[in-house]
Structures are given as C-alpha cells and as structure tokens.
Amino acid sequence: MTSGLRFLIAAKRCEISELQQLARTSALVSAVGGLIHGLQRERGLTNLHLASADGHWRQALFEQIRHNESLQSQVVECFDGMDMAASRLNHGARLFSRIAYALQGLGALPALRERLHAEQWSTERATASYVRLVGGLLAVVFEAADAASDPGISRRLVALFNFMQAKEWTGQERATGSALFAAGQANAAAQQRLLRLIDSQERCLQVFQEFANPELHQAWLLSQRPEQQAGLERMRRLLCTAPEGAPLDRQLSQPWFDANTATIDAMKAIEDQLAVELLELCEARITAARTELAGYEALTADEPLAGAATVDLSFFESPAAGPRNAHAALDPSAPAFGPQVDRSVWELVQQQAQRLQSMGHELDTVRASLNERKLVERAKGLLMAHRRLSEEEAHKTLRQMAMNQNRRLVEVAEALLSMAEVLPEPKH
C-alpha cells in the first residue's frame, strides 16, 4: 500500500507546480500592466488630437502608438507562453476566456486607429473604445487574482488589480477632461462622468491600502506632491462646476493632461514595485516549497525502518488531531507515535493540514473584495438588461440607491440580485 508520505510528496509537487504557474501568471500581469499604461496614454493623446483639430498632438500620438505596438508584442508573447492545460490551472476556463476576449480587442486595435486617424469618430466613441479594450485587459488581471491559491500572493494580486483599476479611472479622467478643455465648452454628461471617476479612484485606492504592503502604500502617499495635487484640484473644480455650455479655457488642455500624466506616471512606478514584489514572493514561495519537498524525499529513504507490522492508533487517540491542539504534535513530551519515521510523517501531516486550513481562511478574507466586485458587476448587468441602461447609467443608479438607503453598494447589489427571479423578462 502506498504510504502517506508519498502522497505528501505528491501534494508538495502539486503545490510547486501551482506556484510556478502563479509566477508565470504574475509575469503576464506585469506585461499587461505595461500595455494598459501605454494604451491609457494613447487614449488621452487621441482625445486631444480629435478635440483640438489642429494637428498639434499628431506626432506625440504616433510615437505612443509605435511604443504600444512593442508592448503589445510582449503581452501576446506572454499569452502564447502560458500552459493551456486546464487541469493544471485554477479557474483556467475563466482566465483563458478573458485572454481570448482581450486578444480579440488587440487584434481589432489597428483598424480602430485607422478610423481615429481619419477623424471619423468622436472623442466620446474613441474613449469608449479604449475603455472597453483596457477593461478587457484588466479582466485578465482580475481573474489572475481570483485564481491565486496562495493567500500572500493573492493579497498582492488584489492590491495590484485595485491599484491598476484606480489608475485606469485616473486615465479615463485625463481623457474626459482633455476632451472638455480641448473642445472649449462644458458638458453636463461629461462632468457627471468626471465625478463618478474621481469617486471610483478613491474606492479602489482604499482596497489597495487594505491589501498592499504598508511600505508601498506609504510610498504612494509620498509620491503625491502637494503643489501638483493643488493645481489638479483647481482644474477639476473648473471642469466640474462650469454651467452647461459655458466656455472652458482651451489653453488648460496641456496643463490638465500633464498634471494627470504626472499622477499616472507616479502610479505606474508604484505598480511596477507591486509587480516586482509579487514576482519575488512567487520565487520565495517556490524555493521554500522545494526545500520542504527535499526534506520529504529524504524521509523516504528511512521508510523501510518503520516495519510493515507496526499498528499506530495515534490518529484516533492523539489530542493533536483537533484544531485547538494543533501544536501538540510538535511537543517533545507528547506520547510517541510508534517508529520515528511514522512520527515524522504524522507531524508533517499535522503541519500540512493546519497550514492549508490557515491558508483557506486567509484566502476567504482576501477574495471577499473580489466577490464584492462580482456582485456589483452582476447587479449592473441586471439593471442594464431590464432598464436598458448603459453601464455608466447602471452604476450611477446603483450608487444612488445605496445613498438613498444609507447602505453599502455591495448590499444594494445583493438585494437587487435576490429579486432577479421575480423580475419580468427584459424587453428586446
């Protein structure tokens, strides 16, 4: 009969394989983050180019596109290098579906650029197109965070995803404000969008603060230069408080773009540190797991000493079997468990069980924030289907409901979803 030790070795090998896959996924997330950053800048430059109609931004836009083409090649290379054996990857179906969607958008990007180069689309349509593409890439990062089985790695992925999402909201704010200033006229719908984007940034940064390394959060706070933030706030007030149709100073389009770009570049520096920390943690976990595996394998050489006739009832009798006495198995004064090898295996089994239980609890805590996001997205989808709302209108409706009821957004989303079965079928 195969010994328990050999199954522990098999379990550790599986753990190493999962960690190696997580390391590859983390490298992919880092590459995706670079491309998202480039596309965010391309989006802002595109809006300036379309709204100004004087060709001033054309050269900067073309240079950014060439840079982004290189970044895209790196991401596609990472996609191609992924192990697509679904049985080896947690949540593989969802992650691969997100990647397929993102690849579809990247494949259509050259045609989008041609339309925008010919100035056939409005700034609103251009922004929406880039938002959809960036959203598809961020969904890949979200699924990577949701699939992580190691709580420490999961925490960092959740922090990274929310920071990247906050940066995307900042990028959308830059693009929306750039179009407003370049057009020289206030627009109520765009002003409402700006307010929503500012609020969304703050919520994502709160989650980042909860899950990130405290040193990285402090580095982010220190990167916010007071004079830069003061200038940005003044321009925000101008954009958000001007009456519908009121003139806006076109000359502020450049300072607005530069101020937001400085914020986004500072965020990219923190994002890069998060990505490095994530990869280093993956490597440290792999090294530790390999060390443990070597220790397990060393014990197999002594297995024959245990004797086939030994019967050990400590599994049923030891108080260490209960979670409240998890450390009793490691107590030198505890009753012997039979031959030394059997005792070593028993201790290893106890350690592994307690570690997995602890990891499970921590993972539940980490994934709570991801599950909240899923609930809100599902509730938005329900509103979009039944009320024929846009995504932005659905989000605004949810937030208004939450404020009116003095409840958290996720609580309103849960209540709405609980009524899904009794709602009439959406009209087509």
C-alpha positions as CSV (number, residue, x, y, z in Angstrom):
1,M,0.0,0.0,0.0
2,T,1.3,3.5,-0.9
3,S,2.4,5.4,2.2
4,G,1.0,8.7,3.4
5,L,4.5,10.2,3.0
6,R,4.4,9.6,-0.8
7,F,1.1,11.4,-1.0
8,L,2.6,14.3,0.9
9,I,5.4,14.4,-1.6
10,A,2.8,14.3,-4.4
11,A,0.9,17.2,-2.7
12,K,4.1,19.3,-2.4
13,R,4.9,18.7,-6.1
14,C,1.4,19.9,-7.0
15,E,1.9,23.0,-4.8
16,I,5.2,23.8,-6.6
17,S,3.5,23.3,-10.0
18,E,0.8,25.7,-8.9
19,L,3.3,28.3,-7.6
20,Q,5.2,28.1,-10.9
21,Q,2.0,28.7,-12.8
22,L,1.3,31.7,-10.5
23,A,4.8,33.0,-11.2
24,R,4.1,32.8,-14.9
25,T,0.7,34.5,-14.4
26,S,2.4,37.2,-12.3
27,A,4.9,37.9,-15.1
28,L,1.9,38.1,-17.5
29,V,0.1,40.6,-15.2
30,S,3.3,42.8,-15.2
31,A,3.4,42.8,-19.0
32,V,-0.3,43.5,-19.2
33,G,0.1,46.4,-16.8
34,G,2.7,48.0,-19.1
35,L,0.4,47.7,-22.1
36,I,-2.5,49.2,-20.2
37,H,-0.3,52.1,-19.2
38,G,0.6,52.7,-22.8
39,L,-3.0,52.5,-24.0
40,Q,-4.1,54.9,-21.3
41,R,-1.7,57.5,-22.6
42,E,-2.7,56.7,-26.2
43,R,-6.3,57.3,-25.3
44,G,-5.6,60.7,-23.8
45,L,-3.5,61.8,-26.8
46,T,-6.2,60.6,-29.1
47,N,-8.8,62.7,-27.4
48,L,-6.6,65.8,-27.5
49,H,-5.9,65.1,-31.2
50,L,-9.6,64.7,-32.1
51,A,-10.8,67.6,-30.0
52,S,-8.2,70.1,-30.9
53,A,-8.5,69.5,-34.7
54,D,-5.2,71.4,-35.4
55,G,-2.7,68.5,-35.7
56,H,-0.8,69.7,-32.6
57,W,-0.9,66.2,-31.0
58,R,-0.5,64.1,-34.0
59,Q,3.2,63.4,-33.7
60,A,3.1,62.5,-30.0
61,L,0.2,60.2,-30.7
62,F,2.0,58.3,-33.5
63,E,5.1,57.9,-31.3
64,Q,2.9,56.5,-28.5
65,I,1.3,54.0,-30.9
66,R,4.7,52.7,-32.1
67,H,5.7,52.2,-28.4
68,N,2.4,50.4,-27.7
69,E,2.9,48.1,-30.6
70,S,6.1,46.9,-28.9
71,L,4.3,46.5,-25.6
72,Q,1.5,44.5,-27.3
73,S,4.0,42.1,-28.8
74,Q,5.4,41.4,-25.3
75,V,1.9,40.7,-23.9
76,V,1.0,38.4,-26.8
77,E,4.3,36.5,-26.3
78,C,3.3,36.0,-22.6
79,F,-0.1,34.8,-23.7
80,D,1.5,32.3,-26.1
81,G,3.8,31.0,-23.4
82,M,1.0,30.1,-21.0
83,D,0.4,26.5,-20.1
84,M,-3.1,25.9,-21.5
85,A,-3.6,22.5,-19.8
86,A,-6.8,23.5,-18.0
87,S,-6.3,20.7,-15.4
88,R,-3.2,22.4,-14.2
89,L,-4.6,25.9,-13.6
90,N,-7.1,27.2,-11.1
91,H,-10.1,29.0,-12.8
92,G,-8.4,28.2,-16.1
93,A,-11.6,28.4,-18.1
94,R,-12.4,31.9,-16.9
95,L,-8.8,33.2,-17.2
96,F,-8.5,31.8,-20.8
97,S,-11.8,33.2,-21.8
98,R,-10.7,36.7,-20.6
99,I,-7.5,36.3,-22.5
100,A,-9.4,35.3,-25.7
101,Y,-11.6,38.4,-25.3
102,A,-8.5,40.7,-24.8
103,L,-6.8,39.2,-27.9
104,Q,-9.9,39.9,-29.9
105,G,-9.7,43.6,-28.9
106,L,-6.0,43.8,-29.6
107,G,-6.5,42.3,-33.0
108,A,-9.0,45.0,-33.8
109,L,-6.8,47.8,-32.5
110,P,-5.1,48.7,-35.8
111,A,-8.5,49.1,-37.5
112,L,-9.6,51.4,-34.6
113,R,-6.5,53.5,-35.0
114,E,-7.2,53.9,-38.7
115,R,-10.7,55.2,-38.0
116,L,-9.4,57.6,-35.4
117,H,-6.5,58.8,-37.7
118,A,-9.1,59.6,-40.3
119,E,-11.1,61.5,-37.6
120,Q,-14.2,59.5,-38.3
121,W,-15.2,59.0,-34.7
122,S,-16.0,61.4,-31.9
123,T,-13.9,61.7,-28.7
124,E,-16.7,60.0,-26.8
125,R,-16.7,57.0,-29.1
126,A,-12.9,56.9,-29.1
127,T,-12.8,56.9,-25.3
128,A,-15.4,54.2,-25.0
129,S,-13.4,52.0,-27.4
130,Y,-10.2,52.3,-25.4
131,V,-12.1,51.8,-22.1
132,R,-13.5,48.5,-23.5
133,L,-10.1,47.3,-24.5
134,V,-8.4,48.3,-21.3
135,G,-11.3,46.8,-19.3
136,G,-10.7,43.5,-21.2
137,L,-7.1,43.5,-20.2
138,L,-7.9,44.4,-16.6
139,A,-10.3,41.5,-16.5
140,V,-7.3,39.2,-17.2
141,V,-5.6,40.7,-14.1
142,F,-8.8,40.2,-12.1
143,E,-9.1,36.5,-13.0
144,A,-5.4,36.0,-12.1
145,A,-6.1,37.5,-8.7
146,D,-9.2,35.3,-8.2
147,A,-7.3,32.2,-9.2
148,A,-4.4,32.5,-6.9
149,S,-4.3,29.7,-4.3
150,D,-1.6,31.2,-2.1
151,P,-3.0,33.9,0.3
152,G,0.1,36.0,0.3
153,I,0.3,36.1,-3.5
154,S,-3.5,36.6,-3.6
155,R,-3.2,39.6,-1.4
156,R,-0.6,41.2,-3.6
157,L,-2.6,40.4,-6.7
158,V,-5.7,42.0,-5.2
159,A,-3.7,45.1,-4.2
160,L,-2.2,45.3,-7.7
161,F,-5.5,44.8,-9.5
162,N,-7.2,47.6,-7.5
163,F,-4.3,49.9,-8.0
164,M,-4.3,49.3,-11.7
165,Q,-8.1,49.8,-11.8
166,A,-7.6,53.1,-9.9
167,K,-5.0,54.1,-12.5
168,E,-7.5,53.3,-15.2
169,W,-10.1,55.5,-13.6
170,T,-7.5,58.3,-13.5
171,G,-6.7,57.7,-17.1
172,Q,-10.3,58.0,-18.0
173,E,-10.5,61.2,-16.1
174,R,-7.5,62.5,-18.0
175,A,-9.1,61.6,-21.3
176,T,-12.5,63.0,-20.4
177,G,-11.1,66.3,-19.1
178,S,-8.7,66.6,-22.0
179,A,-11.6,66.4,-24.5
180,L,-13.6,69.0,-22.5
181,F,-10.7,71.5,-22.3
182,A,-9.7,71.0,-25.9
183,A,-13.3,71.4,-27.1
184,G,-13.5,74.7,-25.0
185,Q,-17.1,74.0,-23.7
186,A,-18.6,72.5,-20.6
187,N,-20.8,69.4,-21.0
188,A,-23.1,68.1,-18.1
189,A,-22.8,64.5,-19.1
190,A,-19.0,64.6,-19.2
191,Q,-19.0,66.5,-15.9
192,Q,-21.0,63.7,-14.2
193,R,-18.6,61.2,-15.6
194,L,-15.7,63.0,-14.1
195,L,-17.3,63.0,-10.6
196,R,-18.0,59.2,-10.9
197,L,-14.4,58.6,-12.0
198,I,-13.0,60.5,-9.1
199,D,-15.2,58.6,-6.6
200,S,-14.2,55.3,-8.2
201,Q,-10.5,56.1,-7.9
202,E,-10.9,56.7,-4.2
203,R,-12.7,53.4,-3.6
204,C,-10.1,51.3,-5.4
205,L,-7.3,53.0,-3.5
206,Q,-9.0,52.1,-0.2
207,V,-8.8,48.4,-1.2
208,F,-5.2,48.9,-2.3
209,Q,-4.4,50.3,1.1
210,E,-6.1,47.3,2.8
211,F,-4.1,44.6,1.0
212,A,-0.8,46.3,0.0
213,N,2.5,46.2,1.8
214,P,2.3,49.2,4.2
215,E,5.7,50.5,2.8
216,L,4.3,50.6,-0.7
217,H,1.2,52.5,0.4
218,Q,3.4,55.0,2.2
219,A,5.5,55.3,-1.0
220,W,2.3,56.1,-2.9
221,L,1.3,58.8,-0.4
222,L,4.8,60.4,-0.6
223,S,4.7,60.5,-4.4
224,Q,1.7,62.9,-4.3
225,R,3.4,66.3,-4.5
226,P,1.2,68.9,-2.8
227,E,1.7,71.6,-5.4
228,Q,0.9,69.2,-8.2
229,Q,-2.3,68.0,-6.5
230,A,-3.4,71.6,-5.7
231,G,-3.2,72.5,-9.4
232,L,-5.1,69.4,-10.4
233,E,-7.8,70.1,-7.9
234,R,-8.3,73.6,-9.2
235,M,-8.7,72.4,-12.8
236,R,-11.1,69.7,-11.5
237,R,-13.3,72.3,-9.9
238,L,-13.3,74.3,-13.2
239,L,-14.4,71.3,-15.1
240,C,-17.0,70.0,-12.7
241,T,-18.7,73.3,-11.7
242,A,-18.9,75.1,-15.0
243,P,-22.5,75.5,-16.2
244,E,-23.7,73.5,-19.2
245,G,-22.3,75.1,-22.4
246,A,-20.1,77.5,-20.6
247,P,-16.7,78.3,-22.2
248,L,-13.6,76.5,-21.0
249,D,-10.0,77.7,-21.4
250,R,-8.5,75.6,-24.3
251,Q,-5.1,76.6,-23.1
252,L,-5.6,74.4,-20.0
253,S,-5.8,71.2,-22.0
254,Q,-2.0,70.8,-21.9
255,P,-1.6,71.6,-18.1
256,W,-4.6,69.2,-17.4
257,F,-3.0,66.4,-19.5
258,D,0.4,67.0,-17.9
259,A,-1.0,67.0,-14.3
260,N,-2.9,63.8,-14.7
261,T,0.0,62.2,-16.6
262,A,2.3,63.0,-13.6
263,T,-0.2,61.3,-11.3
264,I,-0.5,58.3,-13.6
265,D,3.3,58.0,-14.0
266,A,3.7,58.1,-10.2
267,M,1.1,55.3,-10.0
268,K,3.0,53.3,-12.7
269,A,6.1,53.5,-10.6
270,I,4.2,52.0,-7.6
271,E,2.5,49.5,-9.9
272,D,6.0,48.4,-11.1
273,Q,7.1,47.9,-7.4
274,L,4.0,45.9,-6.7
275,A,4.8,43.7,-9.7
276,V,8.4,43.2,-8.6
277,E,7.3,42.3,-5.1
278,L,4.8,39.8,-6.5
279,L,7.4,38.0,-8.6
280,E,9.9,38.0,-5.7
281,L,7.2,36.5,-3.4
282,C,6.4,33.8,-6.0
283,E,10.1,32.8,-6.2
284,A,10.5,32.8,-2.4
285,R,7.4,30.5,-2.1
286,I,8.8,28.2,-4.8
287,T,12.2,28.0,-3.1
288,A,10.6,27.2,0.3
289,A,8.3,24.6,-1.2
290,R,11.3,22.9,-2.9
291,T,13.2,22.8,0.3
292,E,10.3,21.2,2.1
293,L,10.0,18.7,-0.8
294,A,13.7,17.8,-0.4
295,G,13.0,17.1,3.3
296,Y,10.1,14.9,2.5
297,E,12.0,12.9,-0.1
298,A,14.9,12.4,2.4
299,L,12.5,10.7,4.7
300,T,11.5,8.1,2.1
301,A,15.0,6.5,2.5
302,D,14.1,5.6,6.1
303,E,10.6,4.3,5.4
304,P,11.6,0.6,5.4
305,L,12.7,1.0,9.0
306,A,9.1,1.6,10.1
307,G,8.2,-2.1,9.6
308,A,5.1,-3.3,7.9
309,A,3.6,-4.8,11.0
310,T,3.5,-1.6,13.1
311,V,0.0,-0.5,14.0
312,D,-0.4,3.1,15.2
313,L,-3.7,4.2,16.8
314,S,-2.5,7.8,17.5
315,F,-4.6,9.0,14.6
316,F,-7.7,8.3,16.7
317,E,-6.2,9.0,20.1
318,S,-3.9,12.0,19.8
319,P,-5.3,15.3,21.0
320,A,-3.3,16.9,18.3
321,A,-5.9,15.7,15.8
322,G,-8.2,18.6,16.8
323,P,-7.5,22.1,15.5
324,R,-7.4,23.5,19.0
325,N,-4.3,21.5,19.8
326,A,-2.5,21.9,16.5
327,H,0.9,22.3,18.1
328,A,0.7,19.3,20.4
329,A,2.1,17.0,17.7
330,L,5.3,19.1,17.8
331,D,5.6,18.8,21.6
332,P,8.6,16.6,22.6
333,S,6.8,15.5,25.7
334,A,3.8,14.2,23.7
335,P,3.3,10.4,23.6
336,A,5.3,8.5,21.0
337,F,3.5,7.7,17.7
338,G,5.5,4.5,17.0
339,P,8.7,4.3,15.0
340,Q,10.5,7.6,14.4
341,V,9.6,7.8,10.7
342,D,5.9,7.3,11.4
343,R,6.1,10.1,14.0
344,S,7.8,12.4,11.4
345,V,5.2,11.7,8.8
346,W,2.4,12.3,11.4
347,E,3.9,15.6,12.3
348,L,4.2,16.6,8.6
349,V,0.6,15.6,8.0
350,Q,-0.5,17.8,11.0
351,Q,1.6,20.7,9.8
352,Q,0.2,20.5,6.3
353,A,-3.4,20.2,7.5
354,Q,-3.1,23.3,9.7
355,R,-1.3,25.3,7.0
356,L,-4.0,24.5,4.5
357,Q,-6.7,25.4,7.0
358,S,-5.0,28.7,7.7
359,M,-4.5,29.4,4.0
360,G,-8.1,28.7,3.4
361,H,-9.3,31.2,6.0
362,E,-6.9,33.9,4.7
363,L,-7.9,33.3,1.1
364,D,-11.6,33.7,2.0
365,T,-10.7,37.1,3.5
366,V,-8.7,38.2,0.5
367,R,-11.3,37.1,-2.0
368,A,-14.1,38.9,-0.2
369,S,-13.2,42.1,-2.0
370,L,-13.2,40.3,-5.4
371,N,-16.5,38.7,-4.7
372,E,-18.0,42.2,-3.9
373,R,-16.9,43.4,-7.2
374,K,-18.5,40.4,-8.9
375,L,-21.8,41.1,-7.2
376,V,-21.8,44.8,-8.2
377,E,-21.0,43.9,-11.8
378,R,-23.8,41.3,-11.9
379,A,-26.2,43.9,-10.4
380,K,-25.2,46.4,-13.1
381,G,-25.8,43.8,-15.8
382,L,-29.3,43.2,-14.4
383,L,-30.1,46.9,-14.5
384,M,-28.7,47.3,-18.0
385,A,-30.8,44.4,-19.2
386,H,-34.1,45.3,-17.5
387,R,-34.0,49.1,-17.8
388,R,-32.0,49.3,-21.0
389,L,-29.3,51.4,-19.3
390,S,-25.7,52.0,-20.3
391,E,-23.0,50.7,-17.9
392,E,-22.4,54.2,-16.6
393,E,-26.1,54.8,-16.0
394,A,-26.5,51.4,-14.3
395,H,-23.5,52.2,-12.0
396,K,-25.0,55.7,-11.2
397,T,-28.3,54.1,-10.4
398,L,-26.8,51.6,-8.0
399,R,-24.9,54.3,-6.2
400,Q,-28.0,56.5,-5.9
401,M,-29.9,53.6,-4.5
402,A,-27.1,53.0,-2.0
403,M,-27.1,56.6,-0.9
404,N,-30.9,56.8,-0.6
405,Q,-30.9,53.6,1.6
406,N,-27.7,54.5,3.5
407,R,-26.3,51.1,2.6
408,R,-23.1,49.8,1.1
409,L,-23.0,49.4,-2.6
410,V,-22.5,45.6,-2.4
411,E,-25.5,45.3,0.0
412,V,-27.7,47.1,-2.6
413,A,-26.3,44.8,-5.3
414,E,-27.1,41.7,-3.3
415,A,-30.6,42.8,-2.6
416,L,-31.2,43.6,-6.3
417,L,-29.8,40.2,-7.4
418,S,-32.0,38.4,-4.8
419,M,-35.0,39.8,-6.7
420,A,-33.7,38.7,-10.1
421,E,-36.0,35.7,-10.4
422,V,-39.2,37.7,-9.8
423,L,-38.3,40.5,-12.3
424,P,-40.0,40.3,-15.7
425,E,-38.1,39.2,-18.7
426,P,-36.1,42.1,-20.2
427,K,-37.7,43.6,-23.4
428,H,-35.8,43.1,-26.7
